[in-house]
Amino acid sequence: MLPTLLLTGSEGYIATNFYENYKKVFNFIKLDTKINKPILEFNDFQSVQYIVHMGGNSGIAECDGHIDMSYINNVLSTLHLLRGIPIVIASSQAAKNPKSGVYASTKRMCEVGGLYHNLDKNCVKLLRFANVYGGTNFIGNKTSVVAQFLTNKLNNEPLQISGDGSQTRDFVHVIDVCSAIFLSLICNKRFVDPVDVGTGRETSINKIASMISDNIQYSGKNSGAGSSVADTLQLEKLTGFVPQNRIEEYLV
């Protein structure tokens, strides 16, 4: 009999890919407001053996536009799931700078709640995802820079870059993210801090754009987001995770 896994935000991008890749490994219970099954209304935890928490308001714009609901959907929903059951909680690189806005603040609050719960339990795994790309429901559903560039290319529109494009990001394939979630979920080692999930490689926005199209426009206005790269050493040490995909292979 397959172990039962509670998957929140089940209709979202990463959760959809996780389900497709591990539906033969777990018996899934799905929670998502899109299927009228909100997290805070679920209380039947007796049969749940694992939790992957992907639910909540995502992205800066959504959180800034719905501040109160973001604290409810992100923070309160996360605290509701802390039951001593092995759980992977999706965080973000944004949590490293919680003063930057509502999204970052709620992500950091979720991390603090998880870390506090883990003081006397070894069940909470906090993962900070880098820039995720690829897989099911990517183009047309995500607003990340790679998805936007690919959508513009399909629509024969110029690729829009804020600033000079020299800023860098760590781009990690969703299949690698799903693998990191799975390995973290079954790992018996204690996660004493949030752990980065990425490749440890920096790629400039200019390089991404040039691999997709020659039709590029610069706004001359910096987006305010600097360069960032995930520190992958801790996750590899804890779980043996090594990313298998490179952004260049996906775009070529």
Backbone bond lengths (Angstrom), bond angles and torsions (degrees), N, CA, C in turn:
res aa  C-N    CA-C-N  psi(-1)  N-CA   C-N-CA  omega(-1)  CA-C   N-CA-C  phi
1 M - - - 1.461 - - 1.527 109.89 -
2 L 1.327 116.03 132.57 1.454 120.31 -177.29 1.530 111.10 -72.29
3 P 1.334 117.73 142.92 1.463 120.22 175.28 1.526 110.11 -66.83
4 T 1.323 116.59 148.32 1.459 121.48 -177.61 1.522 110.20 -91.06
5 L 1.331 115.07 129.62 1.455 122.01 -179.68 1.523 109.89 -121.30
6 L 1.314 116.32 126.53 1.461 122.06 175.62 1.522 108.18 -88.39
7 L 1.334 116.47 119.32 1.462 122.22 -177.75 1.516 109.08 -113.61
8 T 1.333 116.73 111.98 1.462 120.21 178.60 1.530 109.81 -94.06
9 G 1.338 114.93 154.63 1.462 118.80 -174.34 1.504 110.46 62.82
10 S 1.332 115.38 35.69 1.469 122.11 -169.07 1.524 114.09 -62.25
11 E 1.340 116.46 -23.64 1.465 118.84 -177.73 1.519 111.95 -93.35
12 G 1.317 116.90 2.84 1.460 121.27 179.94 1.515 113.09 -80.95
13 Y 1.297 114.84 177.01 1.465 122.50 -173.25 1.532 113.72 -62.16
14 I 1.311 118.05 -60.34 1.470 119.79 -177.04 1.516 110.88 -68.46
15 A 1.335 117.46 -40.18 1.461 120.53 -179.44 1.525 111.88 -62.53
16 T 1.320 117.17 -38.82 1.467 121.20 177.66 1.520 110.67 -60.41
17 N 1.319 115.48 -43.71 1.463 119.58 179.05 1.519 111.68 -68.81
18 F 1.333 116.94 -36.79 1.463 119.58 178.00 1.527 110.46 -63.95
19 Y 1.322 116.33 -43.29 1.467 120.39 178.77 1.535 110.84 -60.41
20 E 1.314 116.94 -47.33 1.461 120.38 -177.30 1.529 111.71 -61.82
21 N 1.322 116.74 -33.70 1.464 120.42 -176.75 1.521 113.68 -85.46
22 Y 1.361 117.34 -19.62 1.463 119.46 -174.71 1.532 112.93 -129.08
23 K 1.321 117.44 19.48 1.468 120.24 -179.51 1.520 112.66 -69.04
24 K 1.330 117.58 -16.83 1.460 120.51 175.97 1.530 112.13 -94.41
25 V 1.328 116.28 -1.77 1.457 121.47 -179.06 1.526 111.32 -102.30
26 F 1.345 116.29 -34.26 1.462 122.06 -176.88 1.524 111.45 -126.18
27 N 1.321 114.54 154.08 1.461 121.49 165.90 1.529 106.32 -91.50
28 F 1.333 117.59 113.54 1.453 121.49 -171.13 1.527 112.85 -91.35
29 I 1.327 115.46 136.86 1.459 123.20 163.51 1.526 105.60 -109.72
30 K 1.325 117.10 122.25 1.460 120.63 -174.71 1.525 111.57 -103.59
31 L 1.325 115.01 134.92 1.463 121.51 174.58 1.525 108.91 -125.99
32 D 1.330 115.36 130.92 1.463 120.67 177.43 1.522 108.04 -169.53
33 T 1.309 116.72 140.24 1.472 119.46 178.13 1.524 111.23 -63.66
34 K 1.327 117.32 -23.64 1.464 120.46 179.59 1.530 111.88 -68.04
35 I 1.324 117.26 -20.60 1.469 120.81 176.61 1.531 109.95 -113.97
36 N 1.339 114.63 20.99 1.474 122.24 177.30 1.527 113.05 59.32
37 K 1.321 115.42 37.14 1.462 120.80 176.52 1.520 109.10 -130.40
38 P 1.359 116.90 77.49 1.465 120.40 -178.96 1.519 112.52 -70.80
39 I 1.303 115.83 151.61 1.463 121.86 -176.71 1.517 112.02 -60.55
40 L 1.318 117.74 -45.26 1.464 121.60 -173.42 1.520 113.58 -68.27
41 E 1.321 117.71 -12.02 1.462 120.88 177.87 1.525 112.50 -96.50
42 F 1.326 116.95 -2.65 1.473 120.82 179.97 1.523 109.73 -92.98
43 N 1.341 116.13 128.42 1.465 120.62 -179.34 1.527 113.69 -136.33
44 D 1.313 117.71 3.20 1.456 121.38 -177.37 1.530 110.41 -90.86
45 F 1.322 116.70 74.99 1.457 121.61 -175.04 1.529 113.35 -91.77
46 Q 1.325 118.06 -3.37 1.466 120.63 -173.03 1.522 113.26 -60.40
47 S 1.328 116.72 -36.53 1.460 119.74 -177.13 1.522 113.16 -93.32
48 V 1.334 117.02 -3.54 1.464 121.29 -175.69 1.527 110.43 -82.29
49 Q 1.331 116.13 126.10 1.461 121.31 -179.83 1.526 113.06 -106.05
50 Y 1.328 115.98 -23.49 1.462 121.78 177.71 1.525 109.04 -143.21
51 I 1.332 115.91 153.69 1.468 121.33 174.94 1.522 108.97 -133.12
52 V 1.321 116.35 132.92 1.466 122.43 168.69 1.523 106.37 -117.67
53 H 1.326 115.00 112.56 1.463 120.75 -172.53 1.529 110.71 -100.78
54 M 1.337 114.72 101.86 1.458 121.66 179.51 1.527 111.52 -114.03
55 G 1.327 117.41 0.17 1.458 121.23 -173.75 1.515 112.82 -78.91
56 G 1.346 115.22 165.44 1.462 121.64 177.40 1.508 112.24 122.29
57 N 1.324 115.48 173.96 1.462 121.19 176.75 1.521 108.91 -76.19
58 S 1.312 115.93 130.87 1.464 119.94 -176.48 1.523 110.33 -118.07
59 G 1.301 115.09 147.55 1.455 120.17 175.48 1.515 113.55 88.57
60 I 1.316 114.77 151.36 1.459 121.72 -176.83 1.523 112.03 -64.68
61 A 1.329 117.15 -47.53 1.464 120.93 -175.88 1.525 111.90 -62.94
62 E 1.332 117.04 -44.49 1.459 120.87 -179.11 1.525 111.17 -63.11
63 C 1.316 116.73 -41.97 1.467 120.07 -178.79 1.526 111.96 -71.46
64 D 1.316 116.80 -40.35 1.470 119.70 178.08 1.520 111.44 -65.02
65 G 1.340 116.22 -31.44 1.461 120.20 -178.98 1.517 114.12 -82.75
66 H 1.335 117.27 -16.60 1.466 121.74 -178.10 1.530 108.33 -139.02
67 I 1.314 116.16 68.72 1.460 121.09 -170.42 1.529 112.46 -62.90
68 D 1.329 117.36 -53.14 1.462 119.75 -177.08 1.527 111.68 -61.59
69 M 1.341 116.34 -45.82 1.457 120.06 -179.84 1.532 111.88 -66.01
70 S 1.310 116.93 -26.89 1.463 119.89 178.32 1.522 110.59 -68.49
71 Y 1.341 116.64 -39.01 1.463 119.11 177.16 1.533 110.56 -69.68
72 I 1.318 117.00 -34.10 1.466 120.13 177.44 1.527 110.34 -70.65
73 N 1.327 116.13 -51.85 1.463 120.67 -174.53 1.523 113.16 -71.70
74 N 1.325 116.60 -29.20 1.462 119.18 -178.51 1.526 112.25 -93.58
75 V 1.316 116.53 -54.48 1.465 119.65 -172.58 1.529 112.48 -81.75
76 L 1.329 117.21 -55.44 1.468 119.72 -177.30 1.526 111.82 -63.02
77 S 1.328 116.62 -38.34 1.467 119.64 178.99 1.523 111.24 -63.84
78 T 1.328 116.39 -38.56 1.465 120.02 178.71 1.525 110.67 -65.42
79 L 1.324 116.95 -46.59 1.465 120.36 179.45 1.528 111.48 -61.28
80 H 1.327 116.74 -33.50 1.463 121.91 179.12 1.527 112.15 -63.08
81 L 1.329 116.42 -26.91 1.468 121.20 -175.89 1.525 114.14 -90.41
82 L 1.317 117.63 -8.05 1.461 121.08 -177.25 1.521 109.31 -80.64
83 R 1.321 115.78 93.05 1.466 123.07 -173.12 1.519 112.98 -123.26
84 G 1.320 117.86 12.21 1.456 120.07 -175.54 1.518 112.96 82.75
85 I 1.317 116.19 7.97 1.470 122.47 177.85 1.531 107.73 -93.81
86 P 1.342 119.29 138.70 1.464 120.44 176.93 1.521 111.31 -51.99
87 I 1.326 116.79 122.93 1.453 121.28 -174.03 1.519 110.95 -139.05
88 V 1.316 115.30 135.71 1.461 122.18 169.69 1.521 106.97 -103.49
89 I 1.325 116.51 125.44 1.466 122.06 -179.91 1.516 108.77 -110.37
90 A 1.322 115.92 125.57 1.458 121.24 179.12 1.522 109.91 -77.36
91 S 1.311 116.22 118.84 1.452 121.06 173.79 1.523 108.08 -114.70
92 S 1.307 116.39 -156.05 1.460 120.20 -174.73 1.514 109.79 -153.71
93 Q 1.333 115.92 157.08 1.454 120.52 173.38 1.531 110.61 -59.79
94 A 1.342 116.45 -24.37 1.468 120.91 -179.65 1.519 112.01 -62.29
95 A 1.335 117.59 -25.60 1.462 121.35 -178.61 1.521 112.57 -64.87
96 K 1.332 117.01 -15.57 1.458 120.69 178.03 1.528 111.08 -69.71
97 N 1.334 116.14 -18.76 1.464 121.20 178.91 1.528 109.17 -130.82
98 P 1.337 117.30 72.06 1.465 120.91 -172.35 1.516 114.93 -64.01
99 K 1.333 117.80 -16.56 1.457 120.61 178.65 1.523 113.06 -80.80
100 S 1.316 117.20 -3.17 1.464 120.01 -174.55 1.519 113.68 -77.80
101 G 1.328 118.86 -13.08 1.462 119.74 178.66 1.512 112.71 160.69
102 V 1.332 116.29 -178.92 1.463 122.35 -175.97 1.528 111.00 -62.47
103 Y 1.331 117.18 -45.69 1.464 120.67 -178.39 1.524 110.84 -57.77
104 A 1.335 116.33 -50.70 1.456 120.97 -178.99 1.526 111.10 -64.08
105 S 1.322 115.78 -39.57 1.471 120.22 -179.47 1.522 111.66 -63.27
106 T 1.341 117.23 -45.49 1.467 119.39 -179.38 1.519 111.43 -67.40
107 K 1.321 117.41 -36.38 1.461 120.18 177.82 1.523 111.05 -64.04
108 R 1.329 116.17 -40.75 1.468 118.88 179.25 1.528 110.67 -68.57
109 M 1.320 117.70 -37.94 1.460 120.52 177.61 1.526 110.92 -62.26
110 C 1.327 116.98 -38.77 1.468 120.78 176.24 1.527 110.18 -62.97
111 E 1.324 116.26 -41.47 1.458 119.92 178.76 1.530 111.12 -62.49
112 V 1.333 116.55 -45.42 1.461 120.29 -179.28 1.525 110.41 -61.54
113 G 1.341 116.97 -42.23 1.464 120.36 177.41 1.516 111.94 -60.79
114 G 1.332 115.99 -41.84 1.457 120.36 178.63 1.512 112.69 -66.81
115 L 1.319 117.13 -41.40 1.459 121.16 179.59 1.525 111.15 -65.91
116 Y 1.331 116.72 -39.07 1.468 120.55 177.86 1.527 110.34 -64.33
117 H 1.333 116.44 -42.17 1.464 121.47 178.97 1.525 110.84 -63.73
118 N 1.318 116.55 -29.76 1.461 121.71 -176.22 1.526 113.37 -81.77
119 L 1.335 117.14 -3.92 1.458 119.54 -178.56 1.521 112.17 -60.67
120 D 1.326 116.72 -38.13 1.464 119.76 179.27 1.532 112.50 -117.46
121 K 1.334 116.16 11.74 1.469 121.07 178.18 1.518 108.39 -138.74
122 N 1.317 116.54 156.95 1.459 120.94 177.57 1.519 108.39 -119.91
123 C 1.333 115.60 68.07 1.459 117.97 -173.05 1.522 113.88 -133.93
124 V 1.334 118.55 -15.67 1.461 121.25 -173.72 1.524 110.57 -99.33
125 K 1.333 115.91 125.52 1.461 122.38 176.71 1.533 107.72 -119.07
126 L 1.327 116.30 114.97 1.462 122.43 -178.61 1.524 109.60 -100.61
127 L 1.329 115.94 120.11 1.460 120.71 -177.16 1.524 110.39 -116.25
128 R 1.323 115.95 126.39 1.459 121.98 176.46 1.524 108.79 -100.22
129 F 1.328 115.86 106.72 1.456 120.65 -176.75 1.527 111.81 -78.62
130 A 1.323 115.39 140.42 1.457 121.12 169.55 1.531 107.79 -79.62
131 N 1.317 118.62 -158.42 1.468 122.72 -178.11 1.526 109.84 -79.45
132 V 1.325 115.84 111.18 1.463 121.95 -173.17 1.522 110.34 -91.27
133 Y 1.326 116.23 140.14 1.467 121.01 179.52 1.521 109.97 -142.35
134 G 1.346 115.90 167.12 1.457 122.33 171.64 1.511 114.58 83.81
135 G 1.326 115.98 -178.61 1.452 122.22 176.22 1.513 114.77 76.80
136 T 1.334 115.20 -161.94 1.464 123.08 -177.30 1.523 111.02 -76.70
137 N 1.329 115.90 141.33 1.474 122.76 174.47 1.518 113.44 62.78
138 F 1.331 117.28 32.74 1.465 119.57 -179.21 1.529 111.62 -86.31
139 I 1.332 116.94 -67.71 1.459 120.39 -178.49 1.526 109.49 -70.56
140 G 1.304 116.36 131.17 1.459 121.53 -179.75 1.509 113.46 93.77
141 N 1.334 117.34 -15.31 1.458 120.95 -179.58 1.522 112.92 -117.23
142 K 1.311 117.61 -25.13 1.455 121.25 -179.13 1.527 110.47 -104.33
143 T 1.327 115.18 153.13 1.463 120.86 179.69 1.523 111.58 -112.12
144 S 1.320 117.10 14.63 1.460 120.71 178.61 1.521 109.66 -67.16
145 V 1.330 116.01 166.18 1.458 119.92 -174.19 1.532 111.97 -61.49
146 V 1.328 118.33 -40.51 1.466 120.23 -179.87 1.520 110.22 -66.12
147 A 1.329 117.34 -44.22 1.467 120.61 179.37 1.522 111.05 -63.08
148 Q 1.325 117.23 -40.84 1.464 120.56 178.76 1.512 111.15 -64.17
149 F 1.325 116.79 -43.76 1.465 120.48 179.32 1.527 111.21 -61.71
150 L 1.318 116.54 -44.56 1.470 120.12 -178.55 1.529 111.00 -66.99
151 T 1.329 116.67 -37.44 1.458 120.62 177.47 1.522 110.30 -64.97
152 N 1.325 117.21 -43.30 1.466 121.09 177.50 1.527 111.33 -61.33
153 K 1.325 115.69 -41.04 1.457 120.54 178.86 1.536 110.71 -61.84
154 L 1.327 116.88 -45.03 1.461 120.76 179.26 1.523 112.06 -63.42
155 N 1.332 116.24 -31.19 1.469 121.24 -179.04 1.530 112.66 -92.66
156 N 1.341 115.84 9.39 1.472 121.18 -178.76 1.522 112.13 55.77
157 E 1.329 115.78 39.39 1.455 122.01 179.09 1.524 109.37 -112.31
158 P 1.330 117.56 153.26 1.470 119.44 178.69 1.521 112.09 -66.86
159 L 1.299 115.51 148.36 1.463 121.19 176.12 1.528 108.22 -80.61
160 Q 1.324 116.73 125.25 1.455 121.53 -175.90 1.530 110.44 -95.81
161 I 1.333 116.21 124.46 1.454 121.82 178.71 1.522 109.62 -119.49
162 S 1.326 116.35 127.03 1.460 121.39 175.24 1.524 109.16 -85.28
163 G 1.325 116.31 130.05 1.450 119.92 -177.41 1.516 111.24 81.14
164 D 1.330 116.06 -154.27 1.465 119.36 -176.36 1.522 113.09 -95.23
165 G 1.334 117.46 -2.15 1.459 120.85 176.72 1.508 115.03 81.66
166 S 1.332 116.90 5.02 1.464 119.29 -178.13 1.521 112.53 -80.75
167 Q 1.352 117.18 -14.19 1.465 120.06 179.35 1.528 109.72 -62.94
168 T 1.324 115.62 146.13 1.459 120.52 -175.17 1.523 111.76 -115.48
169 R 1.327 114.94 157.72 1.462 122.14 178.04 1.530 108.58 -139.21
170 D 1.311 114.47 160.93 1.462 121.54 172.35 1.521 106.46 -101.87
171 F 1.326 117.19 115.43 1.463 121.87 -177.25 1.529 109.66 -105.02
172 V 1.338 116.35 122.63 1.461 121.50 -176.67 1.527 109.45 -123.59
173 H 1.318 116.56 133.80 1.464 121.37 -178.10 1.524 110.67 -70.89
174 V 1.326 116.22 144.74 1.462 120.75 -176.18 1.528 112.28 -61.95
175 I 1.319 117.72 -29.70 1.465 120.10 177.34 1.524 110.55 -65.77
176 D 1.324 116.61 -37.63 1.462 120.20 175.29 1.524 110.74 -67.33
177 V 1.323 116.85 -38.12 1.469 120.77 177.17 1.523 110.29 -61.70
178 C 1.326 116.25 -44.84 1.470 120.65 178.65 1.527 110.98 -60.65
179 S 1.324 116.42 -40.25 1.462 120.67 177.39 1.523 110.83 -63.71
180 A 1.335 116.81 -40.90 1.460 120.86 178.99 1.529 111.12 -64.25
181 I 1.321 116.56 -39.49 1.463 121.07 177.65 1.524 109.97 -61.99
182 F 1.316 116.46 -48.54 1.468 121.16 -178.25 1.519 111.65 -61.96
183 L 1.330 116.67 -47.66 1.461 120.55 -178.87 1.525 111.57 -63.74
184 S 1.321 116.58 -36.66 1.464 120.63 178.04 1.518 110.83 -68.72
185 L 1.318 116.09 -39.33 1.463 121.86 -177.57 1.524 111.48 -61.76
186 I 1.310 117.12 -41.62 1.466 120.61 -176.16 1.532 112.72 -92.52
187 C 1.324 116.45 -1.97 1.463 120.99 -178.62 1.527 110.49 -74.14
188 N 1.312 117.20 134.59 1.460 121.77 179.99 1.531 113.01 -92.31
189 K 1.322 116.90 -4.94 1.459 120.12 -179.87 1.533 110.38 -78.93
190 R 1.317 115.88 148.31 1.463 121.10 -178.75 1.533 110.70 -77.29
191 F 1.327 115.73 132.48 1.457 122.27 172.29 1.532 106.54 -93.92
192 V 1.308 117.45 105.04 1.470 120.13 -175.74 1.525 112.11 -86.55
193 D 1.322 116.99 -12.61 1.467 123.09 178.71 1.526 108.90 -146.03
194 P 1.339 117.30 164.07 1.460 119.33 171.63 1.530 109.99 -60.60
195 V 1.324 116.09 144.16 1.462 121.75 -175.52 1.528 109.76 -119.26
196 D 1.320 116.16 134.93 1.462 121.38 178.76 1.525 111.37 -72.29
197 V 1.336 115.00 144.60 1.461 121.47 171.61 1.523 107.42 -123.24
198 G 1.300 116.28 113.62 1.463 121.30 -179.76 1.505 109.53 -169.79
199 T 1.320 115.67 -155.49 1.460 120.50 -179.98 1.527 112.29 -110.99
200 G 1.340 116.26 -16.97 1.453 119.73 -174.88 1.517 112.71 78.66
201 R 1.335 116.74 10.25 1.468 121.92 -178.89 1.529 109.80 -115.47
202 E 1.327 116.15 135.78 1.458 121.33 176.47 1.524 110.02 -95.76
203 T 1.327 115.77 135.33 1.461 121.22 175.19 1.519 107.67 -132.09
204 S 1.320 117.34 130.23 1.463 120.16 -177.21 1.527 110.93 -74.59
205 I 1.312 114.92 154.68 1.464 120.94 176.41 1.524 109.93 -62.72
206 N 1.310 116.53 -35.92 1.465 120.19 177.11 1.530 111.71 -60.05
207 K 1.325 116.20 -43.06 1.470 119.68 -178.74 1.522 110.50 -65.96
208 I 1.331 116.86 -41.66 1.465 120.08 177.79 1.518 110.42 -59.63
209 A 1.329 115.78 -47.64 1.466 120.48 -178.18 1.525 111.58 -61.92
210 S 1.329 116.92 -43.76 1.466 120.86 -176.97 1.523 112.24 -66.24
211 M 1.334 118.26 -25.80 1.460 121.36 177.35 1.520 111.89 -77.26
212 I 1.324 115.98 -15.24 1.460 120.25 -176.38 1.524 112.45 -102.51
213 S 1.337 117.01 -41.14 1.462 119.51 -172.66 1.525 110.68 -158.74
214 D 1.340 114.98 157.91 1.465 120.92 172.27 1.525 110.79 -94.22
215 N 1.329 116.11 -10.04 1.463 121.90 -177.24 1.527 109.20 -91.46
216 I 1.327 116.00 89.52 1.465 122.04 -174.11 1.518 110.05 -124.55
217 Q 1.313 116.60 137.08 1.453 122.07 175.88 1.526 109.64 -123.20
218 Y 1.341 115.49 138.64 1.465 121.81 178.10 1.522 109.29 -108.51
219 S 1.318 115.11 134.35 1.462 118.74 -178.73 1.519 111.86 -81.90
220 G 1.342 116.30 -20.94 1.447 119.60 -176.62 1.510 112.56 77.29
221 K 1.317 116.38 0.99 1.462 122.58 -178.69 1.508 108.49 -115.13
222 N 1.311 116.31 118.58 1.465 120.34 -179.39 1.520 110.19 -67.78
223 S 1.334 116.63 135.50 1.457 121.72 -178.55 1.526 112.18 -71.08
224 G 1.320 116.68 -13.75 1.464 120.15 -178.72 1.509 113.14 92.10
225 A 1.327 117.77 -9.59 1.461 122.07 179.88 1.520 109.30 -95.31
226 G 1.316 116.86 120.55 1.450 120.58 179.77 1.513 111.77 -82.87
227 S 1.316 115.50 -160.73 1.448 120.50 -179.67 1.526 110.44 -85.37
228 S 1.328 115.93 152.53 1.466 120.28 179.16 1.519 110.18 -153.33
229 V 1.323 115.67 148.27 1.461 121.50 177.02 1.523 107.72 -148.06
230 A 1.324 115.75 143.18 1.461 120.54 -179.57 1.524 110.76 -78.99
231 D 1.325 115.09 145.65 1.458 121.88 172.99 1.529 106.87 -95.42
232 T 1.326 116.16 103.07 1.464 121.23 -171.06 1.524 114.05 -91.12
233 L 1.321 117.59 -4.47 1.469 120.27 -173.44 1.529 112.61 -64.26
234 Q 1.337 117.14 -39.90 1.450 119.97 -176.63 1.527 111.84 -66.31
235 L 1.341 116.48 -42.80 1.463 119.49 179.62 1.526 111.27 -65.09
236 E 1.325 116.51 -39.51 1.466 119.48 177.21 1.525 110.71 -63.88
237 K 1.317 116.52 -39.80 1.460 120.90 -179.99 1.521 111.50 -65.18
238 L 1.336 116.47 -40.20 1.460 120.99 -176.95 1.523 113.18 -77.53
239 T 1.327 117.12 -39.59 1.471 120.48 -169.83 1.521 114.92 -122.50
240 G 1.327 117.67 -13.59 1.456 120.13 -174.20 1.516 113.30 83.63
241 F 1.335 117.10 7.95 1.465 121.06 -178.26 1.524 111.77 -64.85
242 V 1.345 115.17 130.36 1.457 122.92 173.19 1.526 107.12 -135.97
243 P 1.328 119.62 121.14 1.469 121.00 -179.42 1.524 111.29 -62.90
244 Q 1.329 115.51 143.19 1.460 120.90 -175.24 1.530 113.50 -108.28
245 N 1.325 117.30 -10.07 1.465 120.45 -172.95 1.521 111.55 -119.39
246 R 1.340 114.86 148.84 1.455 121.74 178.75 1.521 109.08 -121.06
247 I 1.321 116.57 142.16 1.455 121.19 -178.23 1.523 112.41 -60.37
248 E 1.340 116.77 -32.74 1.462 119.83 179.69 1.522 111.63 -62.85
249 E 1.321 116.91 -37.60 1.460 121.15 -179.41 1.535 110.85 -69.60
250 Y 1.308 116.25 -31.69 1.470 120.63 -179.73 1.513 111.55 -72.88
251 L 1.314 117.24 -37.53 1.468 121.06 -173.17 1.517 113.27 -87.77
252 V 1.338 117.31 -24.52 1.465 119.48 -178.02 1.517 111.19 -76.85
